[in-house]
Amino acid sequence: MNVRYQVSLASVGAELRSERDLLVKTITEMGHIPIDLTTAGVLELDPGIIRRHLERSDYLAMIIAQAEDVSERELGRVQLACNMAADFGVPMLALMMDVQPPDGPVRQDVARFLQRLRMSPIGLVEECGDSNVSAVSSLNRLFDRFERPGWISGKALPSSDVATELARLTRENADLRRHVPGNAELEQRETARMDAITRALEGNKILIPLWERASSTWEKPVEMTLFDFFLRFAPELVVETSTAAAAEYIPIGVCEMNPRGVQARWVVPQHDLNLWLTDLMALGLVRPSKRKHAAKDKNQYWRLSRTGRRFLAHVRRTALETGGHRHVGFTSEYPVVMDGEFK
């Protein structure tokens, strides 16, 4: 949409009518709305009227003469308008005339006024040229430096149907925002979910049968909770692992059997391993890996799910914060400590 700015004009100094007319013409040719406060006598009216007018303005542009014939009353009224504009956050542009007056020294009160404008965060002071090109450049710098909402034509506004739909969407968005839980509520939900998974894992025990390859005999099954099994096995699933590799890792990494050499001496049955992985998958902790492998690779690959990674991080972080972490691993000798209790 074509945005137009309402620019209020004022001047300080005698016989500046032609300069104001040039500025009015320039603003009009730029497609904006000029309001000459000095010519219309608005600055001589009640301050309440001036305030209401400046409240509707986008910018305030002034032509300031620095000669000795500047009227103190005129300067005072313009300063009052500037103070009101500053209250409303209206950016101000001061175009200086007679930078070096040939007929007398620069008025000190005018110089102080210009200095305050330079120091203002919404003020811009520039020299006033003799052509509208200079005025256009100054106004464009004012518009670019201080963006304002401006005005648009009623014809450019959306139809009533569009406005009604926007209002409806705004209400729906506000309702949705009210129902979106805050950070504290989300954290409580996440903690409750982690606690529910912990209870489910701790409430179920598994027997891990171990097959010794060398003697072809079964070792005594190792009993543990799914919670302990997951904590010891999960680090292998952070990236992914195959069921074949897991069958060799579990006797040493989970059941803590003495390896006695480089080659794995024990394995666990594949069907039991698949059952344990299925139980963990039912709790949303693991899932089959989607990474591609060689066509001749017939292994099954598993990895932690997003929930599994969050749960593992939650348990490990809790152990670290409560001092239950041991670099030798979580064993019966060095248990996981959560909330001040041994798990």
C-alpha positions in Angstrom: 0.0 0.0 0.0 1.1 3.6 -0.8 1.8 5.2 2.6 1.6 8.9 2.9 3.1 11.0 5.7 1.5 14.1 7.3 4.4 16.6 7.7 3.7 19.7 9.9 5.7 22.8 9.0 6.9 25.7 11.0 9.5 28.4 10.7 11.5 30.7 12.9 12.5 34.0 11.3 11.0 36.8 9.3 10.2 36.6 5.6 10.4 32.8 5.2 7.1 32.5 3.4 8.8 31.6 0.1 10.9 28.9 1.8 7.9 27.4 3.4 6.0 27.4 0.1 8.9 25.6 -1.5 8.9 23.0 1.2 5.1 22.6 0.9 5.5 22.1 -2.8 8.3 19.6 -2.3 6.3 17.5 0.2 3.2 17.6 -2.1 5.3 16.4 -5.1 6.7 13.6 -3.0 3.1 12.4 -2.4 2.8 13.4 1.2 0.6 15.7 3.2 2.1 19.1 4.2 0.4 21.2 6.9 1.9 24.8 7.3 1.3 25.6 10.9 2.9 29.0 10.6 0.8 30.2 7.7 -2.4 28.7 9.2 -1.7 30.4 12.5 -1.9 27.2 14.4 1.1 28.0 16.6 -0.8 31.1 17.9 -3.7 29.0 19.1 -4.3 27.3 22.4 -1.6 24.7 23.3 -4.2 22.0 23.5 -5.1 22.5 19.9 -1.4 22.4 18.9 -1.0 19.2 20.9 -4.0 17.5 19.2 -2.6 18.5 15.8 0.9 17.2 16.5 -0.5 13.9 17.9 -1.9 13.2 14.4 1.4 14.2 12.6 4.1 11.9 11.4 6.9 14.4 11.2 7.6 18.0 12.2 9.8 20.0 9.8 11.1 23.5 10.6 13.0 26.2 8.8 15.2 28.1 11.3 16.8 31.4 10.6 19.8 32.4 12.8 19.7 36.1 12.2 19.2 38.8 14.9 15.7 39.6 13.8 14.3 36.3 15.0 11.3 37.0 17.2 11.5 35.5 20.7 7.8 34.8 20.8 8.0 33.0 17.5 11.0 31.0 18.7 9.2 30.2 22.0 6.1 28.9 20.1 8.2 26.7 17.9 10.1 25.3 20.9 6.7 24.6 22.6 5.7 22.6 19.5 9.0 20.7 19.5 8.4 19.7 23.2 4.9 18.5 22.4 6.2 16.6 19.3 8.9 14.9 21.5 6.2 13.8 23.9 4.4 12.0 21.1 7.7 10.6 19.6 7.2 12.7 16.4 10.6 13.0 14.6 11.8 16.6 13.9 13.8 18.1 11.1 15.4 21.5 11.4 16.6 23.2 8.1 19.0 26.0 9.0 18.9 29.2 7.1 21.7 31.8 7.2 24.3 29.5 8.7 26.7 32.5 8.8 24.5 35.6 9.0 26.3 38.5 7.2 24.4 41.2 9.1 25.0 40.1 12.7 26.1 37.4 15.1 24.1 34.1 15.5 21.4 34.3 18.1 22.6 32.3 21.1 19.1 31.1 22.0 18.6 29.8 18.4 22.0 28.1 18.6 21.0 26.4 21.9 17.7 25.3 20.4 19.5 23.8 17.4 22.0 22.1 19.7 19.1 20.5 21.7 17.6 19.2 18.4 21.0 17.7 17.4 21.2 15.9 20.8 17.6 14.6 20.6 17.3 10.9 19.5 14.5 11.9 17.2 16.0 15.2 15.9 17.8 15.9 12.6 19.5 19.3 11.8 20.6 20.1 8.3 21.4 23.1 6.1 18.6 24.4 3.9 19.4 24.7 0.3 17.9 26.9 -2.4 16.3 24.1 -4.4 13.7 21.4 -3.8 16.4 18.8 -4.5 18.1 19.7 -1.2 14.8 19.6 0.6 13.9 16.2 -0.9 17.2 14.8 0.2 16.7 16.1 3.7 13.2 14.8 3.9 14.2 11.3 2.6 16.9 11.1 5.2 14.3 12.0 7.8 11.8 9.4 6.6 14.5 6.7 6.3 16.0 7.3 9.7 12.7 7.5 11.6 10.1 5.2 10.3 6.5 6.1 11.0 3.1 4.3 10.3 1.8 7.1 8.0 -1.6 7.2 6.4 -3.2 5.3 3.6 -6.2 6.0 1.4 -9.5 4.5 2.3 -9.6 2.9 -1.2 -6.4 1.0 -0.4 -7.9 -0.5 2.7 -9.1 -4.1 2.6 -12.8 -4.8 2.3 -15.1 -5.2 5.2 -15.1 -9.0 4.7 -11.3 -9.1 4.9 -11.4 -6.9 8.0 -13.9 -9.2 9.6 -11.8 -12.3 8.8 -8.7 -10.7 10.2 -10.6 -9.8 13.4 -11.8 -13.4 13.7 -8.3 -14.8 13.2 -7.0 -12.3 15.8 -9.5 -13.6 18.3 -8.7 -17.2 17.6 -5.0 -16.5 17.9 -5.6 -14.8 21.2 -7.6 -17.8 22.4 -4.9 -20.2 21.3 -2.3 -18.2 23.1 -4.2 -18.4 26.3 -4.4 -22.2 26.0 -0.7 -22.7 25.2 1.0 -23.8 28.4 3.8 -21.8 29.8 7.4 -22.9 30.3 6.7 -24.0 33.9 3.7 -26.1 32.9 5.7 -27.7 30.0 8.5 -28.5 32.4 6.1 -30.1 34.9 4.6 -32.2 32.1 8.0 -33.3 30.9 9.0 -34.2 34.5 5.8 -36.2 35.0 6.4 -38.1 31.7 10.0 -38.9 32.7 8.8 -40.1 36.1 6.1 -42.3 34.5 8.8 -43.9 32.3 11.0 -44.5 35.3 8.3 -46.2 37.2 7.5 -48.5 34.3 11.1 -49.4 33.8 11.7 -50.0 37.5 8.5 -52.1 37.9 9.6 -54.7 35.4 12.5 -57.1 35.7 14.2 -59.2 33.1 16.4 -62.3 33.2 19.4 -62.1 30.9 20.6 -65.6 29.8 24.3 -65.7 28.9 25.8 -68.3 26.5 29.5 -69.0 26.8 30.9 -69.8 23.3 34.0 -71.6 24.4 32.3 -74.2 26.6 28.9 -74.1 25.0 27.2 -73.7 28.3 24.7 -71.4 29.9 25.8 -69.1 32.6 23.5 -68.3 35.5 21.0 -65.7 34.2 21.5 -62.1 35.4 18.4 -60.5 36.8 17.9 -56.7 36.7 15.2 -54.1 36.1 14.5 -52.7 32.7 15.7 -49.3 34.2 19.2 -50.7 34.9 19.2 -52.5 31.5 18.3 -49.3 29.7 20.8 -47.1 31.5 23.7 -49.4 30.8 22.7 -50.3 27.2 21.4 -46.8 26.1 24.8 -45.2 25.5 25.4 -47.8 22.7 22.1 -46.7 21.1 22.9 -43.0 21.0 24.0 -43.3 17.4 22.9 -46.9 16.5 23.9 -50.5 17.1 23.1 -53.8 15.4 21.5 -56.6 17.3 24.6 -58.8 16.6 26.8 -56.2 18.2 24.3 -55.7 21.1 24.3 -59.5 21.8 28.0 -59.4 22.4 28.0 -56.1 24.3 25.3 -56.9 26.8 27.2 -59.6 28.7 30.2 -57.3 29.3 28.6 -53.8 29.2 25.3 -54.6 30.9 25.9 -57.8 33.0 29.6 -56.9 33.7 31.0 -60.3 32.9 34.8 -60.4 32.8 35.8 -60.3 29.1 39.1 -62.3 29.6 40.4 -61.4 26.2 39.6 -59.4 23.2 37.0 -61.7 21.6 33.6 -61.8 23.2 33.1 -65.0 25.2 29.4 -64.6 25.8 26.3 -63.7 23.8 22.7 -63.3 24.6 19.9 -65.0 22.6 18.5 -62.9 19.8 14.9 -63.5 20.5 15.3 -62.3 24.1 17.2 -59.2 22.9 14.4 -58.5 20.4 11.8 -58.8 23.3 13.7 -56.3 25.5 14.1 -53.9 22.6 10.3 -54.2 21.9 9.5 -53.4 25.5 11.7 -50.3 25.3 10.1 -49.4 22.0 6.7 -49.7 23.7 7.8 -47.0 26.1 8.9 -44.8 23.2 12.6 -45.0 24.2 14.1 -46.8 21.1 13.2 -47.3 17.5 14.6 -49.1 14.5 17.4 -47.1 12.8 16.6 -45.5 9.4 20.2 -45.2 8.3 21.0 -47.0 5.1 23.5 -49.9 5.1 25.1 -52.1 2.6 22.7 -54.4 0.7 24.5 -57.5 2.0 24.2 -56.3 5.6 21.3 -58.3 7.1 21.7 -57.0 10.6 18.9 -55.2 12.4 19.9 -51.7 13.7 18.4 -49.9 16.6 18.9 -46.4 18.1 17.4 -44.2 20.8 14.3 -42.2 19.9 13.9 -38.6 20.7 12.1 -39.5 23.9 14.8 -42.0 24.7 17.5 -39.3 24.3 15.6 -36.9 26.5 15.1 -39.6 29.2 18.7 -40.7 29.2 19.8 -37.1 29.5 17.3 -36.5 32.3 18.6 -39.5 34.3 22.3 -38.8 33.7 21.8 -35.1 34.5 19.9 -36.0 37.7 22.7 -38.3 38.7 25.3 -35.7 38.0 23.5 -33.0 40.0 23.0 -35.3 43.0 26.5 -36.8 42.9 25.5 -40.3 41.9 27.7 -40.5 38.7 30.7 -42.8 38.7 33.0 -43.0 35.6 33.3 -46.8 36.2 29.6 -47.1 35.3 26.4 -47.7 37.2 26.8 -50.9 39.1 25.5 -52.3 42.3 28.6 -51.0 44.0 28.2 -47.5 42.4 24.4 -47.1 42.0 22.6 -44.3 40.2 21.4 -41.7 42.7 18.2 -39.9 41.9 16.4 -37.5 44.3 18.6 -38.6 47.2 17.7 -42.3 46.9 19.5 -45.3 45.5 17.9 -46.8 42.5 
